[in-house]
Amino acid sequence: MTGEYDLAGVLVAPMLVWALLAFVICLGIYRVLGAVGAYRFVWHRSLFNTALYVLVLGTIAAAVS
């Protein structure tokens, strides 16, 4: 599916919708990782979170297209 999404009359590119969806999913994953204490094993938390976001976004893009 490569068409645009209609949000209240505004056409939005699919990449923007996927990016927002990946951001929301990553927020949940960040909370779980923080609660479990998995960040103790991560060298650089921001780089890890960015890589995780890219992975989630890529997974969504591959699944949808």
Stockholm file with secondary structure:
# STOCKHOLM 1.0

chainA/1-65         MTGEYDLAGVLVAPMLVWALLAFVICLGIYRVLGAVGAYRFVWHRSLFNTALYVLVLGTIAAAVS
#=GR chainA/1-65 SS CCCCEEETTEEECHHHHHHHHHHHHHHHHHHHHHHHTGGGGCSCHHHHHHHHHHHHHHHHHHHHC
#=GC SS_cons        CCCCEEETTEEECHHHHHHHHHHHHHHHHHHHHHHHTGGGGCSCHHHHHHHHHHHHHHHHHHHHC
//
